[in-house]
Amino acid sequence: MRLMIALAFNYARGATFLKNIAKEEEISEKYLSQIVIPLKANNLILANRGAHGGYMLARPPKDINIKEIVEALEGQPAIVDCSENSYKCKRSHSCAAKHVWIKLKDSISETLSGITLEDLIEMQGKEQNIPVYNI
């Protein structure tokens, strides 16, 4: 998430090198290089090679919600396997608890869908007293 927030902060400036984000966020560049693979595959970020290359968001921060990022990196947000795939549990057809897990999964999905990278930029700016300029 911190990688995507960093790319969102730099969205107006264009591509950013992973090494710069790694240094600023104190995250291993090797780790970030693994994270960008599924983010690229899910069309959340773009990669450019060369001297003016680097990574950038594929869409404006207001158009990328947190659910998309979580699903690209972790899959569907489910608390237990049976809430997503009832065939994984032989008791799924008669389990009352399954309905709780499904309701919770749906609530998580709805919450994550309702928060964008732009929202996170604004939240982080408020916490750090950084002015956010939207053009």
Sequence and secondary structure as in RCSB ss.txt:
>XXXX:A:sequence
MRLMIALAFNYARGATFLKNIAKEEEISEKYLSQIVIPLKANNLILANRGAHGGYMLARPPKDINIKEIVEALEG
QPAIVDCSENSYKCKRSHSCAAKHVWIKLKDSISETLSGITLEDLIEMQGKEQNIPVYNI
>XXXX:A:secstr
 HHHHHHHHTGGG  B HHHHHHHHT  HHHHHHHHHHHHHTTSEEEE STT EEEESS GGG BHHHHHHHHH 
S  SSGGGT GGG TTGGG SHHHHHHHHHHHHHHHHHT BHHHHHHHHHHHHT      
